[in-house]
Amino acid sequence: MKNGLIGLLLTFQFFTSIPVRKQLPMNRQTVTAMYTLMPVIGLLMGLTIAFILFLNDHYFQFSTLFLAIMIVIANIVMTGGLHLDGWIDMGDAYFSYQDQKRRLEILEDSRVGAFGAISLVVLLILKIAFIFELLNSGKKELVIYLVVVPILCRLSMLLYFLTMESVKQKGLAAYFKSQVIHKKVWQAVIIYSMILLAALLYFSIPYLFILFGSMVGIVFLYRIWTKNHFGGMTGDLLGALYEGMELCLWGILLLFI
């Protein structure tokens, strides 16, 4: 129980903007708990977005475009822009068209280049456009997907983290990779997946199976892509996966809803 609580606080500390200004013990048990609880953060983020939608429907009645922008901004605020930073660095590194070693150096560079800025703008515009179109569809079940998509994005991070070797020997990603108990995280992934699929069957949630299968397929392709161009996993590439996965899932949902 204690390790689980510490793990939850670590999850807030490392993966959200919620300030946890306390030195927490990081060992194999707490780091493992942190990763197993990542989808819970996704659930809380999804519920927050659903609450924003509820407030707008019942009190504010903002325009659909403004609401889509607010949803995208809320996601950025909740993560503290952490994953966007990884997306920007990945854009700078990949579009530099340098060799693998140079790309990794660019990933570690905190400065924002032109390609990183362009990648960020394209990502945000597409997210706003996808969510705008989904909100315009008027589907009542959309609120369910607002909750499910962040969970699937966190699950995708776990799958990538567990199945990909770290390209660097130093850094947080490499440290966590060496500390985490893989078997327990795999068990958590299986449990979360079973819960989602059970919800599909019990509540007859359309398209959830398509989103789940798409998530797994995208992780598989992303593993190949990052292996070819970067040699493995880094913290930035892990964060970039979250942003790219969210964009892809909204786009896929838009095709079917």
C-alpha positions in Angstrom: 0.0 0.0 0.0 2.8 2.4 0.9 4.7 1.7 -2.3 1.5 2.1 -4.3 0.9 5.6 -2.7 4.5 6.6 -3.3 4.2 5.3 -6.9 1.1 7.4 -7.5 2.8 10.5 -6.2 5.8 9.8 -8.4 3.4 9.4 -11.4 2.0 12.9 -10.6 5.5 14.2 -10.1 7.0 13.0 -13.3 4.0 12.8 -15.7 1.7 15.7 -14.8 2.0 19.4 -13.9 0.6 18.7 -10.4 3.3 20.0 -8.0 4.5 17.2 -5.7 7.3 19.1 -4.0 8.7 16.2 -1.9 11.7 14.0 -2.2 10.2 10.6 -2.7 12.1 7.3 -2.5 12.8 5.7 -5.9 13.5 2.0 -5.7 12.4 -1.0 -7.7 9.0 -1.2 -5.9 8.1 2.5 -6.1 9.3 3.0 -9.7 7.3 -0.1 -10.7 4.2 1.2 -9.0 4.7 4.5 -10.8 4.6 2.8 -14.2 1.7 0.5 -13.3 -0.4 3.6 -12.3 0.2 5.6 -15.4 -3.1 4.6 -17.0 -4.8 5.9 -13.8 -3.4 9.4 -14.7 -4.9 8.9 -18.1 -8.2 8.1 -16.6 -8.1 11.3 -14.4 -7.2 13.4 -17.3 -10.0 12.0 -19.4 -12.5 12.6 -16.6 -11.3 16.2 -16.3 -11.9 16.7 -20.0 -15.3 15.1 -19.7 -16.1 17.5 -16.8 -15.1 20.4 -19.0 -17.5 19.2 -21.6 -20.2 18.8 -19.0 -19.7 22.4 -17.7 -19.8 23.8 -21.3 -23.0 21.9 -22.1 -24.8 23.0 -18.9 -23.4 26.4 -18.2 -21.2 28.1 -20.8 -22.3 27.0 -24.2 -19.0 28.1 -25.9 -18.6 27.6 -29.6 -17.4 24.2 -30.8 -14.1 25.6 -32.0 -13.4 27.4 -28.7 -14.3 24.2 -26.8 -11.9 22.1 -29.0 -9.1 24.6 -28.3 -9.9 24.5 -24.6 -9.7 20.7 -24.5 -6.3 20.8 -26.2 -5.0 23.5 -23.9 -6.3 21.6 -20.8 -4.4 18.5 -21.9 -1.2 20.6 -22.2 -1.8 22.1 -18.8 -2.4 18.8 -17.1 0.9 17.3 -18.5 2.8 20.5 -18.1 3.8 20.3 -21.7 6.2 17.5 -20.9 5.3 15.2 -23.8 5.1 18.2 -26.2 8.7 18.9 -25.4 9.5 15.3 -26.5 7.5 15.8 -29.7 9.4 19.1 -30.5 12.8 17.5 -29.9 11.8 14.5 -32.0 10.8 16.8 -34.8 14.0 18.7 -34.7 16.1 15.5 -34.6 14.3 13.6 -37.3 14.0 16.4 -39.8 17.6 17.3 -39.4 18.3 14.4 -41.7 21.6 13.7 -39.9 23.0 10.4 -38.9 21.8 8.5 -35.9 24.5 9.8 -33.5 23.8 13.5 -34.5 20.0 12.9 -34.1 20.5 11.7 -30.6 22.6 14.8 -29.8 19.8 17.0 -31.2 17.3 15.2 -29.0 19.3 16.2 -25.9 19.5 19.8 -27.0 17.0 21.9 -25.1 16.9 24.6 -27.8 13.9 24.6 -30.2 14.7 24.6 -33.9 12.6 25.4 -36.9 11.5 21.9 -37.5 10.5 21.4 -33.9 8.4 24.5 -34.0 6.7 23.4 -37.3 6.0 19.9 -35.9 4.4 21.5 -32.8 2.2 23.8 -34.8 1.1 21.0 -37.1 0.3 18.7 -34.2 -1.8 21.3 -32.3 -3.7 22.4 -35.4 -4.6 18.8 -36.3 -5.6 18.0 -32.7 -7.9 21.0 -32.6 -9.4 20.1 -36.0 -10.0 16.5 -35.1 -11.7 17.3 -31.8 -13.7 20.1 -33.4 -15.1 17.7 -36.0 -15.8 15.0 -33.4 -17.7 17.6 -31.2 -19.6 18.7 -34.3 -20.7 15.1 -34.9 -23.0 15.4 -31.9 -22.5 11.8 -30.9 -23.5 11.2 -27.2 -20.9 8.5 -26.8 -18.1 11.0 -27.5 -17.6 11.6 -23.8 -16.7 8.0 -23.3 -13.9 8.3 -25.9 -12.7 11.5 -24.2 -12.0 9.3 -21.1 -10.7 6.2 -23.0 -8.2 7.8 -25.4 -5.9 9.2 -22.6 -5.9 5.7 -21.0 -4.9 4.1 -24.3 -2.2 6.7 -24.8 -0.7 5.8 -21.4 -1.0 2.1 -22.2 0.9 2.7 -25.4 3.7 4.3 -23.5 3.9 1.3 -21.2 4.0 -1.1 -24.2 6.8 0.9 -25.9 8.7 1.2 -22.6 8.6 -2.5 -21.9 9.4 -3.7 -25.4 12.1 -1.2 -26.4 15.7 -1.0 -25.3 17.0 2.4 -24.1 19.5 3.9 -26.5 21.3 5.7 -23.8 22.9 4.4 -20.6 22.2 7.6 -18.7 19.1 9.6 -18.2 15.7 9.1 -16.5 14.4 6.7 -19.1 17.5 4.4 -18.8 17.3 4.6 -15.0 13.6 3.7 -14.9 14.2 0.9 -17.4 16.8 -0.6 -15.1 14.7 -0.2 -12.0 11.2 -1.3 -13.1 10.0 -4.9 -12.5 8.9 -5.8 -16.0 6.7 -8.7 -14.9 4.5 -6.5 -12.7 4.1 -3.8 -15.3 3.1 -6.4 -17.9 0.5 -7.8 -15.4 -0.9 -4.2 -15.0 -1.0 -3.8 -18.8 -3.0 -7.0 -19.2 -5.4 -6.1 -16.4 -6.1 -2.6 -17.8 -6.6 -4.2 -21.3 -9.0 -6.7 -19.9 -11.0 -4.0 -18.1 -11.2 -1.9 -21.3 -12.3 -4.9 -23.4 -14.8 -5.9 -20.7 -16.3 -2.4 -20.9 -16.5 -2.8 -24.6 -18.6 -6.0 -24.2 -20.7 -4.9 -21.2 -21.5 -1.3 -22.3 -21.5 -2.0 -26.0 -19.0 0.8 -26.7 -18.6 1.1 -30.4 -15.2 1.4 -31.9 -13.3 0.8 -28.7 -11.9 -2.4 -30.1 -10.7 -0.5 -33.2 -9.0 2.1 -31.1 -7.3 -0.6 -28.9 -6.1 -2.5 -31.9 -4.9 0.7 -33.6 -3.0 1.6 -30.5 -1.1 -1.7 -30.5 -0.4 -1.4 -34.2 0.9 2.1 -33.9 3.2 1.1 -31.1 4.6 -1.7 -33.2 5.2 0.6 -36.2 6.7 3.3 -33.9 9.1 0.8 -32.4 10.4 0.0 -35.9 10.6 3.7 -36.8 12.5 4.8 -33.7 14.8 1.8 -33.9 15.7 2.6 -37.5 16.2 6.3 -37.0 17.3 6.7 -33.4 18.6 3.2 -32.4 16.2 2.7 -29.5 14.1 4.5 -26.8 14.7 7.8 -25.1 12.6 9.8 -22.7 11.8 12.3 -25.5 10.7 9.6 -27.9 8.5 8.1 -25.2 6.8 11.5 -24.7 6.5 12.0 -28.4 4.7 8.7 -28.6 2.0 10.0 -26.3 1.3 13.1 -28.4 1.4 11.2 -31.7 -0.8 8.4 -30.3 -3.4 10.9 -29.1 -3.5 12.5 -32.5 -3.7 9.2 -34.4 -6.5 7.9 -32.2 -8.6 11.0 -32.6 -8.1 10.8 -36.3 -9.0 7.1 -36.5 -12.1 7.8 -34.4 -13.1 10.6 -36.7 -13.1 8.1 -39.6 -15.6 5.9 -37.9 -17.8 7.9 -35.6 
